[in-house]
């Protein structure tokens, strides 16, 4: 089954009422087509608790899931519903498909059609894990130990970011990650992503899209993501 853009952002009926969803926008998505899908919708609805309304009636466990999240929602509002969907699929007892994936649906502005971001393996956590200890001197000579080099990126707002407590911006943080990767030739680096819960889903998808295009040779971006207040 293929999905056209107008189907996802146009009509979804619940109790006879028309509902609209504003998908987050990205440019140059890697994925433009997903087959064998079921949709879920996380609406922005000011009349509901936390302005969130989840519609998951048409989900089939064995299919790929397209999760359509309104870009106006904050992570604090949207992620609990995403977690609920992840648990539903993970705990399915029947018709389970181990290769089925989960995708966020987006409006790819470069082609004026749908693009998708795979989040199948992402594990969301509330708060920041105190056991993650960032390595020091990331922009200087790296230590000679053979252990992994730990890097934490905190996305505080749409243009306020820190890398191991060093402030940077949206326009600079990718170049800094590339530099980090270029000076690591003997030990692997692990990058942890931490997002402020007040970021909008649009801002979250923008950062994720930027990171998805980054090709690191000596570092791995962890699937564990942290939502902090």
C-alpha positions as CSV (number, residue, x, y, z in Angstrom):
1,X,0.0,0.0,0.0
2,X,1.4,3.4,-0.9
3,X,0.5,6.6,0.8
4,X,0.1,10.0,-0.9
5,X,0.8,13.1,1.0
6,X,-2.8,14.4,0.9
7,X,-4.0,11.2,2.5
8,X,-1.8,11.7,5.5
9,X,-2.3,15.4,6.1
10,X,-5.8,15.5,4.9
11,X,-8.7,13.4,6.1
12,X,-8.9,11.1,9.1
13,X,-12.3,10.5,10.5
14,X,-13.2,9.9,14.1
15,X,-16.7,10.1,15.4
16,X,-17.7,11.7,12.1
17,X,-15.4,14.7,12.5
18,X,-12.7,15.7,10.0
19,X,-9.3,16.0,11.5
20,X,-6.1,17.6,10.1
21,X,-2.5,16.9,11.0
22,X,0.5,19.0,10.1
23,X,3.4,16.8,9.4
24,X,7.0,17.9,10.2
25,X,9.0,19.1,7.3
26,X,12.4,17.7,6.2
27,X,14.5,18.0,3.0
28,X,16.1,15.2,1.1
29,X,14.8,12.2,3.0
30,X,16.6,8.9,2.4
31,X,13.3,7.0,2.4
32,X,10.4,8.0,0.1
33,X,8.4,4.8,-0.1
34,X,7.3,2.2,2.4
35,X,5.1,-0.7,1.5
36,X,2.7,-2.9,3.6
37,X,1.9,-0.2,6.1
38,X,-0.6,0.7,8.9
39,X,-1.0,4.4,10.0
40,X,-1.2,5.8,13.5
41,X,-2.0,9.5,14.1
42,X,-0.9,11.7,17.0
43,X,-3.0,14.8,16.6
44,X,-2.6,18.3,18.0
45,X,-5.9,18.9,19.8
46,X,-6.2,21.7,22.3
47,X,-9.4,20.2,23.7
48,X,-7.7,17.0,24.8
49,X,-5.4,16.5,27.8
50,X,-1.9,17.9,27.0
51,X,-3.3,18.8,23.5
52,X,-2.7,15.2,22.3
53,X,-5.1,12.8,20.7
54,X,-3.9,9.4,19.6
55,X,-5.6,7.4,16.9
56,X,-4.3,3.8,16.5
57,X,-7.4,2.0,15.5
58,X,-6.1,0.8,12.1
59,X,-2.8,-0.6,13.2
60,X,-1.9,-4.2,12.1
61,X,0.9,-5.7,14.1
62,X,2.6,-7.5,11.2
63,X,2.9,-4.4,9.0
64,X,5.3,-1.4,8.9
65,X,3.9,1.4,11.0
66,X,3.7,5.0,9.8
67,X,3.5,7.2,12.8
68,X,2.1,10.6,11.8
69,X,2.9,13.2,14.6
70,X,1.7,16.7,14.4
71,X,4.7,19.0,14.2
72,X,3.2,21.5,16.7
73,X,3.3,19.0,19.6
74,X,6.2,19.2,22.1
75,X,8.2,16.1,22.9
76,X,6.6,16.1,26.3
77,X,3.3,15.8,24.6
78,X,4.1,13.4,21.8
79,X,6.7,10.9,23.1
80,X,4.3,9.2,25.7
81,X,2.1,8.2,22.7
82,X,5.0,7.0,20.7
83,X,6.1,4.9,23.7
84,X,2.7,3.4,23.9
85,X,2.8,2.4,20.2
86,X,6.3,0.9,20.6
87,X,5.1,-1.2,23.5
88,X,2.0,-2.3,21.6
89,X,4.1,-3.6,18.8
90,X,6.8,-5.1,21.0
91,X,4.3,-6.9,23.2
92,X,2.2,-8.3,20.3
93,X,1.3,-12.0,20.9
94,X,0.0,-12.8,17.4
95,X,0.9,-11.9,13.8
96,X,4.2,-10.6,14.9
97,X,6.6,-9.7,12.2
98,X,10.2,-9.3,13.3
99,X,11.3,-7.4,10.2
100,X,8.4,-4.8,10.3
101,X,9.7,-1.3,11.0
102,X,8.4,1.9,12.5
103,X,8.7,5.2,10.6
104,X,7.8,8.8,11.3
105,X,6.0,10.4,8.3
106,X,7.3,13.7,7.1
107,X,6.7,16.2,4.4
108,X,9.8,16.2,2.2
109,X,10.0,19.7,0.8
110,X,12.6,18.8,-1.8
111,X,10.1,16.6,-3.7
112,X,6.8,17.9,-2.3
113,X,5.8,14.5,-1.2
114,X,6.3,12.1,1.7
115,X,9.6,11.2,3.3
116,X,10.1,8.8,6.2
117,X,12.5,8.5,9.2
118,X,13.1,5.0,10.6
119,X,12.8,5.0,14.4
120,X,12.4,1.2,14.9
121,X,15.4,0.8,17.1
122,X,15.2,4.0,19.1
123,X,14.7,3.6,22.8
124,X,13.3,6.7,24.6
125,X,14.2,7.4,28.2
126,X,12.7,10.0,30.6
127,X,15.5,12.1,32.1
128,X,19.2,11.8,31.7
129,X,21.1,8.7,32.7
130,X,23.6,9.7,35.4
131,X,25.8,6.7,34.5
132,X,26.7,8.3,31.2
133,X,30.0,10.1,31.9
134,X,31.2,12.3,29.0
135,X,34.9,12.1,28.0
136,X,36.9,15.3,28.4
137,X,39.1,17.1,25.9
138,X,37.0,16.2,22.9
139,X,38.4,19.0,20.8
140,X,42.0,18.4,22.0
141,X,44.3,15.4,22.0
142,X,42.3,12.3,22.8
143,X,43.3,10.0,25.7
144,X,45.1,6.9,24.7
145,X,42.8,4.4,26.5
146,X,41.2,1.8,24.5
147,X,37.7,2.4,26.0
148,X,34.9,4.1,24.1
149,X,35.0,7.9,23.9
150,X,31.6,9.2,25.2
151,X,30.0,12.3,23.8
152,X,26.7,13.8,24.9
153,X,24.7,16.3,22.7
154,X,22.1,18.3,24.6
155,X,19.5,19.9,22.4
156,X,18.2,22.6,24.7
157,X,16.2,24.7,22.1
158,X,16.1,25.1,18.4
159,X,19.4,26.9,18.4
160,X,21.0,26.2,21.7
161,X,23.0,23.0,21.8
162,X,25.9,21.7,23.9
163,X,28.4,19.0,23.1
164,X,29.9,17.8,26.4
165,X,28.9,21.1,28.0
166,X,30.6,23.1,25.2
167,X,28.0,25.5,23.7
168,X,27.3,25.4,20.0
169,X,24.5,26.1,17.6
170,X,22.3,24.3,15.0
171,X,24.5,25.5,12.2
172,X,27.7,24.4,13.9
173,X,27.1,21.1,15.7
174,X,27.3,18.9,12.6
175,X,30.8,20.3,11.7
176,X,31.9,19.7,15.3
177,X,30.8,16.1,15.2
178,X,32.7,15.7,11.9
179,X,35.8,17.1,13.6
180,X,35.4,14.8,16.5
181,X,35.1,11.8,14.2
182,X,38.2,12.9,12.2
183,X,40.5,12.9,15.2
184,X,39.4,9.5,16.4
185,X,41.4,6.8,14.6
186,X,42.0,4.2,17.3
187,X,39.0,4.2,19.7
188,X,35.3,4.3,18.9
189,X,33.1,7.1,20.0
190,X,29.6,6.7,21.3
191,X,27.3,9.7,20.8
192,X,24.2,10.1,23.1
193,X,21.4,12.4,22.1
194,X,19.4,14.3,24.8
195,X,16.5,16.4,23.9
196,X,14.6,19.0,25.9
197,X,11.0,18.0,26.4
198,X,9.8,21.5,25.3
199,X,11.3,21.1,21.8
200,X,8.5,20.8,19.2
201,X,8.3,17.6,17.2
202,X,9.3,19.7,14.1
203,X,12.5,20.7,15.8
204,X,13.2,17.2,16.9
205,X,12.7,15.8,13.4
206,X,14.9,18.6,12.0
207,X,17.8,17.6,14.2
208,X,17.2,13.9,13.5
209,X,17.2,14.5,9.8
210,X,20.5,16.4,10.0
211,X,22.1,13.6,11.9
212,X,20.7,10.9,9.6
213,X,22.8,12.4,6.7
214,X,26.0,12.3,8.8
215,X,28.5,9.6,8.0
216,X,30.8,8.9,10.9
217,X,33.7,6.5,10.5
218,X,34.8,6.3,14.1
219,X,31.7,7.0,16.1
220,X,28.3,5.5,16.6
221,X,25.1,7.4,17.5
222,X,23.4,5.4,20.3
223,X,19.8,4.2,19.8
224,X,19.1,5.4,23.4
225,X,17.6,8.9,23.4
226,X,16.9,10.9,26.5
227,X,14.0,13.4,27.0
228,X,14.8,15.8,29.8
229,X,13.0,18.7,31.4
